[in-house]
Amino acid sequence: MANETELMEKIVSLSKRRGFVFPGSEIYGGLESTWDYGPLGMLLKNNVKAQWWKAVLQERDDMVGLDASILMHPTAWVASGHVEGFSDPLVDCKSCKKRFRADDIKETKCPECGGEFTEVRKFNLMFKTFMGPVEDEAAVIYMRPETAQGIFVNFKNVQTSSRKKLPFGIAQIGKSFRNEITPGKFTFRTREFEQMEIEYFVKPDEADKLYDKWVDDRYNWYFNLGVKKENLRLRPHDPDELAHYAKACKDIEYKYPWGWAEVEGIANRTDFDLSQHQKVSGKEMTYFDEEKNEHYIPYVIEPSGGVDRATLTFLVDSYAEDKAPDEKGKMEERVVLRLDKRLAPYKIAILPLSKKEPIINMANKISKDLRKHFMCDYDDRGSIGKRYRRQDEVGTPFAVTIDFQTIEEDNKVTIRDRDTMKQERVPVDNLVNIFREKLES
């Protein structure tokens, strides 16, 4: 395996070459820290989101979903504290004009040119925009920096309409925007990103226990989808690191090629958010507990992760280099993404061994039948060995080869496994059931 720097370079190169991630606005020279998900990246990212929804919503009876607006009333961000306090410490180099986060700089001089820094100043991370035809202060609104506040302001609407009792949660996936000072590391830190957030409302005296349960559940979600245990850890926040409203917080960190970094955080936010919105809006945000016959503001447990970071995590963790035999049996280098079958962009590749009409007709029929049930790729270009390599490189778990024996003798095809490279001959008529068993086991 390559060293850490080479590994990241290889993943970025693979991402562009195979259609996972492209630089944003590339034909115009690019736009810093913007990335476009290509055909395979879109499928991978959607599969990550689908597995998250399945785990936190479909498989639970105490969760509901929400899709709140990106644009919110500006006073909501006053109540949440973002207008006043959502900022990073910023310094500029007086010589080269490069900008840095002050808390990332250990030197007293600019690491780029050795120049002197300006005084530290606060830089608010929210993007401003204007609503309506007149660009004045009265029309200023913000692109949301997190999806959480859309959940909090809808707490009463959701609780009343769904008739949920505590504990229950509201889950949401959506775009957020932060005017980061120093974005970078591929798709890890960007100014436009997608979040997977849960606000789980609980009785105050049950918050500690349910916080621990959510930490375990979210930690194990990554393992369940194939992330290696040695590459994942839990890091509790130090007391002086905690947000002022949080009683506890743990980060799920992944060992990226550049080091350990957060992929998801789980926090006990106490009753801060609902209390703030009740105070500023004047609207009741309490919950009526029938058992206790009293109203109170629930505590909130918040598991908050990034879709882009999770997608990058699965991409990095699945990358491997090994050897595989070519058509003549000679071992050669191969790149393979050992993605979990549930995350793989394509589940099956259909590979006709010849472009002769009978084989192509059979391959098209098989492709049509399988596409009703699974995401498939059809590839008839190049040698079968090269086609296997292309499918290994994008993480396709299985390949189906149609040959002359299929047409002339047994009405069977060859299935090849990505990870073991073993092959088996199976009947064409039973392919759907065979792949259901392989992909759902």
C-alpha positions in Angstrom: 0.0 0.0 0.0 1.1 3.5 -0.7 2.3 5.9 2.0 -0.2 8.3 3.4 0.4 11.2 1.0 0.4 8.9 -2.0 -2.7 7.1 -0.8 -4.7 10.3 -0.8 -3.4 11.3 -4.2 -4.4 7.9 -5.6 -7.9 8.2 -4.1 -8.4 11.7 -5.5 -7.1 10.5 -8.9 -9.3 7.5 -8.9 -12.3 9.6 -7.9 -12.0 11.8 -10.9 -10.9 9.1 -13.4 -13.8 6.8 -12.5 -16.5 9.4 -12.0 -16.8 9.6 -8.2 -15.9 13.2 -7.6 -14.9 16.0 -10.0 -13.5 19.5 -9.1 -16.3 22.1 -9.1 -16.5 24.4 -12.1 -13.3 22.8 -13.5 -13.6 24.2 -17.0 -13.4 27.8 -15.5 -10.3 27.0 -13.4 -12.3 25.6 -10.5 -13.8 27.1 -7.4 -11.9 26.5 -4.2 -13.3 23.7 -2.1 -16.3 22.8 -4.3 -16.7 19.3 -5.6 -19.2 17.7 -7.9 -20.3 14.1 -7.4 -20.1 12.2 -10.7 -22.2 9.2 -11.8 -20.6 6.8 -9.4 -20.1 9.3 -6.6 -23.8 10.2 -6.7 -24.7 6.5 -6.4 -22.3 5.9 -3.5 -23.5 9.0 -1.7 -27.1 8.1 -2.1 -26.4 4.6 -0.8 -24.8 6.1 2.3 -27.8 8.2 2.9 -30.2 5.2 2.3 -28.3 3.1 4.9 -28.5 6.0 7.4 -32.3 6.4 6.8 -32.7 2.6 7.2 -30.8 2.5 10.5 -32.2 5.6 12.1 -35.8 5.6 10.8 -37.0 2.5 9.1 -35.7 0.1 11.7 -36.9 2.1 14.7 -40.4 3.0 15.9 -39.3 6.1 17.9 -38.1 8.2 14.9 -39.7 10.4 12.2 -38.2 12.3 9.4 -38.2 16.0 8.3 -37.0 18.0 5.3 -36.9 21.7 6.5 -36.2 24.7 4.4 -32.6 25.9 3.9 -33.7 29.5 4.4 -35.1 30.4 7.8 -36.3 33.5 9.6 -33.1 35.4 10.6 -34.3 35.6 14.2 -33.9 31.9 14.4 -30.2 32.3 14.1 -30.2 35.0 16.8 -31.9 32.6 19.1 -29.5 29.7 18.4 -26.5 31.9 19.0 -25.1 31.7 15.5 -25.4 35.4 14.7 -23.4 36.4 17.8 -21.1 33.5 18.3 -20.7 31.3 15.3 -17.2 32.4 14.3 -13.6 31.2 14.0 -10.4 33.1 15.0 -8.7 34.5 11.9 -5.3 35.9 11.1 -3.9 37.2 7.8 -0.2 37.3 6.7 0.8 41.0 6.1 3.2 39.9 3.4 1.6 37.2 1.2 -1.9 37.9 2.3 -2.6 34.2 3.0 -5.4 33.6 5.6 -5.3 31.1 8.4 -7.3 29.9 11.4 -5.5 31.2 14.4 -6.1 28.0 16.3 -4.4 26.0 13.6 -1.2 28.1 13.6 1.6 27.0 16.0 4.2 29.4 14.6 4.5 33.1 15.2 5.4 33.7 11.6 3.5 32.8 8.4 4.4 29.2 7.4 4.2 30.2 3.7 6.5 33.2 3.6 7.7 33.9 7.1 5.8 37.2 7.2 4.1 38.8 10.3 0.5 38.0 11.2 -2.3 40.6 11.8 -4.1 40.7 15.1 -6.6 37.8 15.7 -10.1 38.7 14.8 -13.4 36.8 14.7 -14.9 35.7 11.4 -18.5 34.7 11.3 -18.9 31.5 9.3 -22.5 32.1 8.0 -23.1 33.0 4.4 -25.4 36.0 4.0 -27.9 36.5 1.2 -30.8 38.8 0.5 -34.5 38.0 0.3 -36.6 40.2 -2.0 -35.7 42.9 -4.5 -33.8 45.3 -2.2 -30.4 44.5 -0.9 -30.5 46.3 2.4 -30.0 45.2 6.0 -33.7 44.6 6.5 -33.6 41.9 3.8 -30.6 40.0 5.1 -31.1 36.3 5.7 -28.6 33.4 6.1 -27.8 30.2 4.3 -28.2 27.7 7.1 -24.9 26.5 8.7 -26.6 23.4 10.1 -29.8 21.5 9.7 -30.5 21.2 13.4 -32.4 24.5 13.9 -35.0 23.5 11.3 -35.7 20.5 13.5 -35.9 22.6 16.7 -38.3 25.2 15.4 -40.6 22.3 14.1 -40.5 20.4 17.4 -44.1 21.2 18.3 -45.4 20.7 14.8 -43.8 17.3 14.5 -44.7 16.1 18.0 -48.4 17.2 17.6 -48.8 15.7 14.1 -47.0 12.4 14.8 -48.4 12.0 18.4 -45.0 10.8 19.5 -44.2 10.4 23.2 -40.8 10.9 24.8 -38.3 9.6 24.0 -38.6 10.2 20.2 -36.4 11.7 17.5 -36.5 13.7 14.3 -34.0 12.9 11.6 -33.0 15.0 8.7 -30.6 15.0 5.8 -29.9 18.3 4.1 -27.4 20.9 2.7 -25.6 23.3 5.0 -23.2 26.2 4.2 -20.2 27.5 6.2 -17.8 30.1 5.0 -14.8 28.2 6.2 -11.5 30.0 6.5 -9.4 27.0 5.6 -11.3 24.4 3.7 -9.4 21.5 2.3 -8.4 17.8 2.4 -10.5 16.8 -0.6 -14.2 16.6 0.4 -13.5 16.5 4.1 -14.0 20.2 4.8 -16.0 22.2 2.3 -18.1 25.3 2.3 -21.2 23.5 1.0 -21.9 20.1 2.5 -24.6 17.7 3.4 -25.5 16.7 7.0 -27.2 13.7 8.5 -28.6 15.0 11.9 -30.8 13.6 14.6 -32.4 15.5 17.4 -33.6 12.9 19.9 -35.9 14.4 22.6 -35.8 12.8 26.0 -36.9 13.1 29.6 -34.1 15.0 31.5 -33.5 12.1 33.9 -33.0 9.7 31.0 -30.6 11.8 29.0 -27.4 10.3 30.2 -28.5 6.7 29.6 -29.8 7.5 26.1 -26.8 9.5 25.2 -24.6 6.5 25.8 -26.9 4.3 23.8 -26.8 6.7 20.8 -23.0 6.8 21.0 -22.8 3.0 20.8 -25.4 2.9 17.9 -23.7 5.4 15.8 -20.2 4.0 16.4 -21.4 0.6 15.4 -23.1 1.8 12.2 -19.7 2.4 10.6 -18.4 -1.0 11.6 -21.6 -2.6 10.3 -20.9 -1.1 6.9 -17.4 -2.4 6.7 -15.1 0.3 8.3 -12.1 -1.4 9.9 -12.1 -1.2 13.7 -8.5 -0.1 13.9 -9.4 3.0 11.8 -12.2 4.2 14.1 -12.2 5.5 17.6 -14.3 7.5 20.1 -12.9 10.7 21.5 -14.7 12.4 24.5 -14.6 16.2 24.5 -12.5 17.7 27.3 -14.5 19.9 29.7 -12.9 23.1 28.3 -13.7 21.9 24.8 -17.5 21.4 25.3 -19.9 23.9 23.8 -21.4 26.0 26.6 -24.8 24.3 26.2 -23.5 20.7 26.1 -23.3 18.4 29.1 -21.3 15.8 27.1 -20.0 15.2 23.6 -18.1 12.4 21.9 -16.6 12.5 18.4 -16.4 9.4 16.2 -13.0 9.8 14.6 -11.6 8.1 11.5 -7.9 7.6 10.8 -7.7 9.4 7.4 -4.4 9.5 5.5 -3.6 12.8 7.2 -4.5 11.7 10.7 -7.4 11.3 13.1 -10.4 13.6 12.4 -14.1 13.8 13.2 -16.6 12.0 11.0 -19.6 12.3 13.4 -20.3 13.9 16.8 -22.9 12.9 19.5 -23.8 15.5 22.0 -26.1 15.9 25.0 -27.4 19.4 24.3 -29.6 19.6 27.4 -32.6 21.8 27.0 -30.7 24.8 25.6 -32.1 24.9 22.0 -35.8 24.6 22.8 -35.5 27.0 25.7 -33.8 29.6 23.5 -36.4 29.3 20.8 -39.2 29.5 23.4 -37.6 32.6 24.9 -37.0 34.5 21.7 -40.1 33.5 19.7 -42.5 33.6 22.7 -44.0 30.3 21.5 -44.4 27.4 23.9 -41.8 24.6 23.4 -42.7 22.4 26.4 -43.8 18.8 26.3 -46.8 17.6 28.4 -45.8 14.4 30.3 -49.1 12.5 31.0 -47.4 10.2 33.5 -46.0 13.0 35.6 -48.9 15.4 34.7 -46.5 18.3 34.1 -45.1 20.4 31.3 -41.3 20.6 30.8 -38.7 21.3 28.1 -37.1 18.0 26.9 -33.4 17.4 26.8 -31.9 16.7 23.4 -29.4 14.1 22.3 -27.8 15.0 18.9 -26.0 12.6 16.7 -24.7 14.8 13.8 -22.6 13.5 10.9 -21.6 14.6 7.5 -22.8 12.7 4.4 -19.6 13.9 2.5 -17.3 12.8 5.3 -19.0 9.5 5.7 -18.8 8.9 2.0 -15.1 9.8 2.0 -14.6 7.5 5.0 -16.1 4.5 3.2 -14.1 5.4 0.0 -10.8 5.7 1.8 -11.3 2.6 4.0 -12.3 0.4 1.2 -9.3 1.2 -1.0 -6.9 -1.7 -1.5 -4.1 -2.8 -3.8 -3.4 -6.5 -4.4 -2.6 -8.9 -7.2 -5.0 -10.7 -9.6 -4.5 -13.1 -12.5 -4.8 -11.8 -16.1 -6.3 -13.9 -18.9 -3.1 -15.9 -19.2 -2.9 -16.5 -15.4 -0.1 -14.1 -14.8 -0.4 -12.1 -11.6 -0.7 -8.4 -12.0 -1.4 -5.4 -9.8 -5.0 -4.4 -9.2 -6.8 -1.6 -7.4 -10.0 -2.7 -5.7 -12.6 -0.8 -3.6 -13.8 -3.4 -1.1 -17.0 -1.4 -0.4 -19.8 -3.1 1.5 -22.3 -4.5 -1.0 -25.0 -2.1 0.3 -22.8 0.9 -0.5 -21.4 -0.2 -3.9 -22.6 2.1 -6.7 -23.1 -0.9 -9.0 -24.1 -4.2 -7.6 -23.6 -6.3 -10.8 -21.7 -5.9 -14.0 -22.9 -7.6 -17.1 -20.0 -8.6 -19.4 -20.6 -10.3 -22.7 -17.5 -12.2 -23.8 -18.1 -11.5 -27.5 -19.8 -8.9 -29.6 -21.5 -11.7 -31.7 -25.2 -11.1 -32.0 -26.4 -14.2 -30.0 -24.2 -13.3 -27.0 -25.1 -9.6 -27.1 -28.8 -10.4 -27.3 -28.6 -12.7 -24.3 -26.5 -10.1 -22.4 -29.1 -7.4 -23.1 -31.9 -9.6 -21.9 -30.1 -10.4 -18.7 -29.3 -6.8 -18.2 -32.9 -5.8 -18.6 -34.1 -8.4 -16.2 -31.5 -7.6 -13.5 -32.0 -3.8 -13.7 -35.5 -4.2 -12.5 -34.0 -5.3 -9.1 -30.4 -4.1 -8.9 -28.2 -1.2 -10.1 -26.2 -2.7 -12.9 -23.4 -1.7 -15.3 -23.1 -3.1 -18.9 -19.5 -3.2 -20.3 -18.5 -4.8 -23.6 -15.3 -2.9 -24.2 -11.8 -4.5 -24.0 -10.6 -7.8 -22.8 -12.5 -9.6 -20.0 -9.5 -9.1 -17.7 -9.5 -5.3 -18.2 -13.2 -5.2 -17.6 -12.8 -7.1 -14.4 -10.2 -4.6 -13.3 -12.5 -1.6 -14.1 -15.3 -3.1 -12.0 -12.9 -4.0 -9.1 -11.7 -0.4 -9.2 -15.2 1.0 -8.7 -16.2 -1.6 -6.1 -18.8 -3.7 -8.1 -19.3 -6.9 -5.9 -20.3 -9.2 -8.8 -19.7 -9.7 -12.5 -21.8 -11.8 -14.9 -20.0 -13.2 -18.0 -22.0 -14.4 -20.9 -20.1 -16.6 -23.3 -20.7 -19.1 -26.2 -21.3 -21.9 -23.8 -24.2 -19.9 -22.4 -25.8 -19.8 -25.9 -24.8 -23.2 -27.3 -24.7 -25.6 -24.3 -26.1 -25.0 -20.9 -28.0 -21.6 -20.6 -25.7 -20.8 -17.7 -23.5 -17.7 -17.0 -20.3 -17.2 -14.9 -20.6 -15.1 -11.7 -17.3 -13.7 -10.4 -16.9 -12.4 -6.9 -14.9 -9.1 -6.5 -13.2 -10.0 -3.2 -12.4 -13.7 -3.6 -12.2 -13.6 -7.4 -13.8 -17.1 -7.4 -16.1 -18.0 -10.2 -19.2 -20.1 -10.4 -21.5 -21.3 -13.1 -25.2 -20.7 -12.5 -28.5 -20.9 -14.5 -29.6 -17.8 -16.3 -33.3 -18.4 -15.3 -32.4 -18.1 -11.6 -30.1 -15.1 -11.6 -32.5 -12.7 -9.8 -32.9 -15.1 -6.9 -29.2 -15.9 -6.8 -28.3 -12.2 -6.6 -31.0 -11.4 -4.0 -29.4 -14.0 -1.7 -25.8 -12.8 -2.4 -26.6 -9.1 -2.0 -29.0 -9.4 1.0 -26.9 -11.9 3.0 
